[in-house]
Amino acid sequence: MRREGLGGNYLVGSSPKENEEPDVSNLDVDHEFFQEKVWPHLANRIPAFEELKVSTAWAGFYDYNAFDQNAILGIHPLVTNMYFATGFSGHGLQQSPAVGRAIAELIFDHKYKTLDLSALHPDRIIMNNPMLEKNIV
Ligand SMILES: Cc1cc2nc3c(=O)[nH]c(=O)nc-3n(C[C@H](O)[C@H](O)[C@H](O)COP(=O)(O)OP(=O)(O)OC[C@H]3O[C@@H](n4cnc5c(N)ncnc54)[C@H](O)[C@@H]3O)c2cc1C
């Protein structure tokens, strides 16, 4: 959760556990999920939230690399002028400064110079060698 502006509003969210994932054919908000799985934790941590009132809610999709929930970065194994920078699985914003720098180095210098991100190369998919992300949200 975080404060949203200065008007006493807060933005709160949570991902369901894998076995709780809702049907993806619609984006209806599951209000029960908030009541049962989110609100009790909030109120436990911050007792003032026992009094909260929900004003708006939305549900949405995350991009998701189903292979290992990690970025896929680097040059295509066969197409020599195609670079991947994708598959971020919900943590792409925080990684984007490093990824931008690393991919720029690959393009201009043909190798990583300041950060070695070669473990995230798409080869790991071909070799069936997942680098599992444990902190997927
Ligand atoms: C609700 C939410 C909260 C998030 N919170 C965080 C967070 O707190 N921290 C964090 O690190 N990450 C967070 N993320 C994840 C982060 O936003 C993504 O990992 C990141 O934006 C992915 O960047 P990207 O450039 O790979 O893809 P995108 O940002 O999805 O960009 C892809 C672009 O390609 C365009 N496109 C798609 N198809 C085509 C086509 N055929 N032709 C031309 N253009 C096309 C799209 O319009 C889009 O502009 C969050 C994501 C969501 C949805």
The ligand as an SDF file (V2000), in Angstrom:
LIG
                    3D

 53 58  0  0  0  0  0  0  0  0999 V2000
   -0.2690   -2.8670  -12.2610 C   0  0  0  0  0  0  0  0  0  0  0  0
    1.2010   -3.0510  -12.4850 C   0  0  0  0  0  0  0  0  0  0  0  0
    2.0660   -2.6730  -11.4790 C   0  0  0  0  0  0  0  0  0  0  0  0
    3.4310   -2.8250  -11.6620 C   0  0  0  0  0  0  0  0  0  0  0  0
    4.2600   -2.4560  -10.6470 N   0  0  0  0  0  0  0  0  0  0  0  0
    5.5760   -2.5900  -10.7940 C   0  0  0  0  0  0  0  0  0  0  0  0
    6.4680   -2.1950   -9.7560 C   0  0  0  0  0  0  0  0  0  0  0  0
    6.0520   -1.7230   -8.6820 O   0  0  0  0  0  0  0  0  0  0  0  0
    7.7840   -2.3620   -9.9420 N   0  0  0  0  0  0  0  0  0  0  0  0
    8.2840   -2.8750  -11.0860 C   0  0  0  0  0  0  0  0  0  0  0  0
    9.4990   -2.9840  -11.1960 O   0  0  0  0  0  0  0  0  0  0  0  0
    7.4900   -3.2590  -12.1050 N   0  0  0  0  0  0  0  0  0  0  0  0
    6.1390   -3.1330  -11.9840 C   0  0  0  0  0  0  0  0  0  0  0  0
    5.3000   -3.5280  -12.9900 N   0  0  0  0  0  0  0  0  0  0  0  0
    5.8580   -4.1990  -14.1710 C   0  0  0  0  0  0  0  0  0  0  0  0
    6.3790   -3.2470  -15.2060 C   0  0  0  0  0  0  0  0  0  0  0  0
    5.4150   -2.2350  -15.4650 O   0  0  0  0  0  0  0  0  0  0  0  0
    6.6560   -4.0540  -16.4860 C   0  0  0  0  0  0  0  0  0  0  0  0
    7.5340   -5.1160  -16.1470 O   0  0  0  0  0  0  0  0  0  0  0  0
    7.3010   -3.1850  -17.5430 C   0  0  0  0  0  0  0  0  0  0  0  0
    6.4770   -2.0880  -17.8560 O   0  0  0  0  0  0  0  0  0  0  0  0
    7.5130   -4.0210  -18.7910 C   0  0  0  0  0  0  0  0  0  0  0  0
    8.1680   -3.1990  -19.7340 O   0  0  0  0  0  0  0  0  0  0  0  0
    8.2410   -3.6160  -21.2270 P   0  0  0  0  0  0  0  0  0  0  0  0
    8.9140   -2.5010  -21.9340 O   0  0  0  0  0  0  0  0  0  0  0  0
    8.7970   -4.9920  -21.3500 O   0  0  0  0  0  0  0  0  0  0  0  0
    6.7210   -3.7740  -21.6910 O   0  0  0  0  0  0  0  0  0  0  0  0
    5.5580   -2.6910  -21.7360 P   0  0  0  0  0  0  0  0  0  0  0  0
    5.7820   -1.5820  -20.7560 O   0  0  0  0  0  0  0  0  0  0  0  0
    4.2970   -3.4980  -21.6610 O   0  0  0  0  0  0  0  0  0  0  0  0
    5.7410   -2.0750  -23.1730 O   0  0  0  0  0  0  0  0  0  0  0  0
    5.3880   -2.7980  -24.3320 C   0  0  0  0  0  0  0  0  0  0  0  0
    5.0110   -1.7600  -25.3760 C   0  0  0  0  0  0  0  0  0  0  0  0
    4.8390   -2.3970  -26.6400 O   0  0  0  0  0  0  0  0  0  0  0  0
    3.6690   -1.8950  -27.2340 C   0  0  0  0  0  0  0  0  0  0  0  0
    3.2070   -2.9290  -28.1760 N   0  0  0  0  0  0  0  0  0  0  0  0
    2.6330   -4.1140  -27.8960 C   0  0  0  0  0  0  0  0  0  0  0  0
    2.3730   -4.7780  -29.0360 N   0  0  0  0  0  0  0  0  0  0  0  0
    2.7970   -3.9960  -30.0400 C   0  0  0  0  0  0  0  0  0  0  0  0
    2.8230   -4.1420  -31.4460 C   0  0  0  0  0  0  0  0  0  0  0  0
    2.3680   -5.2370  -32.0620 N   0  0  0  0  0  0  0  0  0  0  0  0
    3.3370   -3.1540  -32.1870 N   0  0  0  0  0  0  0  0  0  0  0  0
    3.8280   -2.0260  -31.5820 C   0  0  0  0  0  0  0  0  0  0  0  0
    3.8520   -1.8430  -30.2490 N   0  0  0  0  0  0  0  0  0  0  0  0
    3.3490   -2.8090  -29.5010 C   0  0  0  0  0  0  0  0  0  0  0  0
    2.7120   -1.6370  -26.0930 C   0  0  0  0  0  0  0  0  0  0  0  0
    1.7190   -0.7210  -26.4480 O   0  0  0  0  0  0  0  0  0  0  0  0
    3.6630   -1.0710  -25.0420 C   0  0  0  0  0  0  0  0  0  0  0  0
    3.8330    0.3260  -25.1660 O   0  0  0  0  0  0  0  0  0  0  0  0
    3.9320   -3.3730  -12.8680 C   0  0  0  0  0  0  0  0  0  0  0  0
    3.0520   -3.7370  -13.8900 C   0  0  0  0  0  0  0  0  0  0  0  0
    1.6940   -3.5870  -13.6970 C   0  0  0  0  0  0  0  0  0  0  0  0
    0.7510   -3.9840  -14.7990 C   0  0  0  0  0  0  0  0  0  0  0  0
  1  2  1  0
  2  3  1  0
  2 52  2  0
  3  4  2  0
  4  5  1  0
  4 50  1  0
  5  6  2  0
  6  7  1  0
  6 13  1  0
  7  8  2  0
  7  9  1  0
  9 10  1  0
 10 11  2  0
 10 12  1  0
 12 13  2  0
 13 14  1  0
 14 15  1  0
 14 50  1  0
 15 16  1  0
 16 17  1  0
 16 18  1  0
 18 19  1  0
 18 20  1  0
 20 21  1  0
 20 22  1  0
 22 23  1  0
 23 24  1  0
 24 25  2  0
 24 26  1  0
 24 27  1  0
 27 28  1  0
 28 29  2  0
 28 30  1  0
 28 31  1  0
 31 32  1  0
 32 33  1  0
 33 34  1  0
 33 48  1  0
 34 35  1  0
 35 36  1  0
 35 46  1  0
 36 37  1  0
 36 45  1  0
 37 38  2  0
 38 39  1  0
 39 40  1  0
 39 45  2  0
 40 41  1  0
 40 42  2  0
 42 43  1  0
 43 44  2  0
 44 45  1  0
 46 47  1  0
 46 48  1  0
 48 49  1  0
 50 51  2  0
 51 52  1  0
 52 53  1  0
M  END
$$$$
